[in-house]
Amino acid sequence: MSGPDGQAIPGPGGTAPPNPRTIIPLIPGVARPRGERRAAMQQAVVEVVRHLVLEAVPPEHRSPLFDQARDLLTEAGWGLDELFEAAEDGPARSALFRALGLET
């Protein structure tokens, strides 16, 4: 049911009927790449990790995927101590890639 201005009016049980034009929002986030782009994203993630914990990478030397990799790392929610461990190749980096959905 709807009123004169198009607003939903509760039906006989106190609840408004579902709107047939209900919009379901997409879940925000960074898309996980596949194939060759996945390897490029892994390299960009390593670049961002090293940028955060070892040595800053000047903007003119950053990979094209740097910002997307940084956003992906933000979603992971890892602390600097965990990222420091992932700066070098090993189990911590593999765990990071798995957490980010980038493990091949």
C-alpha positions in Angstrom: 0.0 0.0 0.0 1.2 3.5 -0.6 0.0 6.9 0.3 -0.7 9.9 -2.0 3.0 10.8 -2.0 4.2 7.3 -2.8 5.4 6.5 0.8 4.8 3.0 2.2 1.8 2.7 4.5 1.8 -0.3 6.9 -0.6 -3.0 5.9 -3.0 -4.9 8.2 -0.3 -6.4 10.5 1.6 -3.2 11.0 4.3 -4.0 8.5 4.8 -2.3 5.1 4.6 -4.7 2.1 7.8 -5.2 0.2 8.5 -2.6 -2.5 8.8 -4.3 -5.9 11.4 -1.7 -6.8 13.6 -2.4 -3.8 17.3 -1.7 -4.6 19.8 -4.1 -3.0 23.1 -2.3 -2.6 26.2 -3.9 -3.8 28.8 -4.8 -1.2 31.6 -2.2 -1.5 35.1 -3.5 -1.8 38.0 -4.1 -4.1 37.5 -6.6 -6.9 39.8 -9.6 -6.8 41.7 -10.0 -10.1 42.3 -13.3 -11.9 45.0 -14.7 -14.1 47.9 -12.4 -15.0 46.3 -9.5 -13.3 46.4 -11.5 -10.0 50.2 -11.7 -10.2 50.4 -8.0 -10.9 48.1 -7.3 -7.9 50.3 -9.5 -5.7 53.3 -7.5 -6.7 51.5 -4.3 -6.0 50.4 -5.6 -2.6 54.1 -6.3 -1.8 55.0 -2.9 -3.0 52.4 -1.3 -0.7 53.5 -3.4 2.3 57.1 -2.5 1.8 56.0 1.1 1.4 54.2 1.0 4.7 56.8 -0.8 6.8 60.2 -0.5 5.2 60.7 2.4 2.8 58.4 4.9 1.2 57.8 4.6 -2.5 57.6 8.0 -4.3 54.4 8.4 -6.2 56.2 8.6 -9.6 57.7 5.1 -8.9 54.5 3.4 -7.8 52.9 0.6 -9.9 49.5 1.4 -11.6 47.8 -0.9 -9.1 49.3 0.7 -6.0 46.1 2.5 -4.9 43.9 -0.5 -5.5 46.4 -2.7 -3.6 46.4 -0.2 -0.7 42.6 -0.3 -0.6 42.7 -4.1 -0.6 45.1 -4.1 2.3 42.8 -1.8 4.2 40.0 -4.4 3.9 42.3 -7.1 5.4 42.7 -5.1 8.6 46.3 -6.3 9.3 48.4 -4.4 11.8 51.9 -3.1 11.0 53.6 -6.0 12.8 51.8 -8.5 10.6 52.6 -6.4 7.5 56.3 -6.2 8.5 56.4 -10.1 8.5 54.7 -10.1 5.1 57.2 -7.7 3.6 59.5 -10.7 2.9 58.6 -13.8 1.0 57.5 -16.6 3.3 54.5 -17.9 5.3 53.3 -14.5 6.4 53.1 -13.3 2.8 51.2 -16.4 1.7 48.8 -15.9 4.6 48.3 -12.3 3.5 47.6 -13.3 0.0 45.1 -15.9 1.2 43.4 -13.3 3.4 43.1 -11.0 0.4 41.8 -13.6 -2.0 45.0 -13.4 -4.1 46.5 -16.9 -3.4 46.9 -18.8 -6.6 
